[in-house]
Amino acid sequence: MAGHSKNHVEDHKLGGVDELKLHELGAPTSPVDLNSQKLTNVGTPTAGTDVPSKDYVDSLVQGLDWQNSVKDELADPPGSPAEDDRYIVIATATGDWVGHENDIAEWNGTAWDFFTPNLYWTVSIEDEGRQKTWNGTDWVFLADIIVHAALAGLGNEADHPYAALISGGRAFTGDQPMGGHKVTGLGAPTVAGDAARKEEVDAAEKTAQKGVANGYMGLDGGQRGTQAPKLHGADHKSGGPDAVKLNELAAPTASVGFNAQQAKGLAAPTEAGDAARKDELDTCEKTAQKGAASGYAALDSNSKVSQAIKQVQVVSGAAEPAVVAGEVTVWDDTGLTQQWLIYGTDGTVGGNKKVQLT
């Protein structure tokens, strides 16, 4: 027959009248593509070519020895067990289980077989949905042994991002609260960022006992000052060990009052903003003594003008007038709405000496 009917194919599928099981098929002669599907409910492998289950792989990774699952943990044997039912026997065992606490009891159809666990035997407990491991003394939940102390590869220098290396090779990334506990066994500090020990702090405090000889204030038995503290300001005054000069201070941002005191020892001014000295002002005043030859009125011994002014006239206009030497003119500048007092020196505009009045 060239092919099978649809009904015939259905007969061989799961639940069909003539269903075929996977192990009843011929061995494959080429790789089998599972199309990204899983093989589920795989038994514990025994041969090297068996497919391992996830539990089996996990157990090898974690150092566990997986056994077949148990139904529950009981102290009393169940009344109607099914063949191959398995239980962890707990205290205090009764009946046929007496004397077998911590063993695994398995019903063989007529009697109980008992298996004493080896270290790291691990089973799933079906009624609890959790796993337990024999640690050599007790059955403990698997989650209870997944702690850093039980993991492999976490020795003193394990390079794990959550491990603080004893060598100090990994710095903390945040503050470490001590919860009221002490840090003990510190070495002597050598650089500014090192933690100080109590003995260094005590020594620094008692250094003050050396008294005046080293510039510290002495302390009495109650750690109170026994002498007046040295004023720090005196060190910065003229002649002090750390005297501050006026030119080393920041420039003032407001007027500076001298409280009627003199400013002495000024250098000769060179720029417009420099402070003038008395001798420069005296020289300016005495320049007038040069008389008419320099174009200024002469002053007498009382600094009064000793030369008569020829005349004073008032001139209005937008252009500055030329004033004859020795004459004084009041110019009403109509262009800028200002007034000027002009003293003529040589009869030209360029030679005028003037002072703005308004």
Residue pairs with C-beta under 8 A, 6 or more apart in sequence:
10 16
11 17
11 18
11 19
12 18
12 19
12 20
13 19
39 51
42 51
42 52
42 53
43 53
44 53
44 56
44 66
44 68
45 51
45 52
45 53
45 56
55 66
55 124
56 66
58 64
59 65
59 66
59 122
62 146
63 120
63 152
64 120
64 122
64 133
64 142
65 118
65 119
65 120
65 121
65 122
66 122
66 123
67 104
67 121
67 122
67 123
68 86
68 123
69 86
69 123
69 124
69 125
69 126
70 86
70 87
70 88
70 104
70 123
70 124
70 125
70 126
71 85
71 86
71 87
71 125
71 126
71 127
72 87
72 88
72 125
72 126
72 127
72 128
73 87
73 88
73 89
73 90
73 125
73 128
73 139
74 87
74 88
74 89
74 90
75 89
75 90
75 91
75 92
75 93
75 94
75 97
76 93
76 94
76 95
76 97
77 87
77 94
77 95
77 96
77 97
77 105
77 112
78 85
78 87
81 107
82 107
83 107
83 108
83 109
84 106
84 107
84 108
85 106
85 107
86 104
86 105
86 106
86 107
86 123
87 104
87 105
88 102
88 103
88 104
88 105
88 123
88 125
88 132
88 139
89 97
89 100
89 101
89 102
89 103
89 104
89 105
89 114
90 101
90 102
91 101
92 101
93 99
93 100
93 101
96 111
96 112
97 105
97 112
100 114
102 116
102 117
102 134
102 138
102 139
103 114
103 115
103 116
103 117
104 114
104 115
104 117
104 123
105 112
105 113
105 114
106 112
106 113
106 114
106 115
107 113
117 134
117 139
118 134
119 134
119 135
119 136
120 133
120 134
120 135
121 133
121 134
122 131
122 132
122 133
122 134
122 142
123 131
123 132
124 130
124 131
125 131
125 132
130 141
130 142
130 143
131 141
131 142
132 139
132 140
132 141
132 142
133 139
133 140
133 141
133 142
133 145
135 145
148 154
148 163
153 160
154 160
154 163
156 165
156 166
157 165
157 166
157 167
157 169
159 165
163 170
164 170
164 172
183 195
186 195
186 197
188 197
188 200
189 195
189 196
189 197
189 200
205 223
207 214
207 216
208 216
208 217
208 218
208 219
209 218
209 219
210 216
210 218
211 218
211 227
212 218
212 227
215 230
217 225
217 226
217 227
217 228
217 229
217 230
218 225
218 226
218 227
219 225
219 226
220 226
234 240
235 241
235 242
235 243
236 242
236 243
236 244
237 243
263 275
266 275
266 277
268 277
268 280
269 275
269 276
269 277
269 280
285 299
285 303
286 299
287 294
287 296
288 296
288 297
288 298
288 299
289 298
289 299
290 296
290 298
291 297
291 298
291 307
292 298
292 307
292 326
295 325
295 345
295 346
295 351
295 353
297 305
297 306
297 307
297 309
297 326
297 343
298 305
298 306
298 307
299 305
299 306
300 306
307 326
309 326
309 327
309 328
310 324
310 326
310 327
310 328
311 327
311 328
312 327
312 328
312 329
312 330
313 327
313 328
313 329
313 330
314 329
314 330
314 331
314 332
315 321
315 329
315 330
315 331
315 332
316 331
316 332
316 334
317 331
317 332
317 333
317 334
318 333
318 334
318 335
319 335
320 331
320 333
320 340
320 342
320 349
320 352
320 354
321 329
321 331
321 342
321 349
322 344
322 347
322 348
322 349
322 352
323 329
323 342
323 343
323 344
323 347
323 352
324 344
324 347
325 344
325 345
325 346
325 347
325 351
326 344
327 343
327 344
328 341
328 342
328 343
328 344
329 341
329 342
329 344
330 339
330 340
330 341
330 342
330 357
331 339
331 340
331 342
331 354
332 339
333 339
333 340
338 356
338 357
338 358
339 356
339 357
339 358
340 354
340 355
340 356
340 357
341 354
341 355
341 357
342 352
342 353
342 354
343 352
343 353
343 354
344 351
344 352
344 353
345 351
345 352
345 353
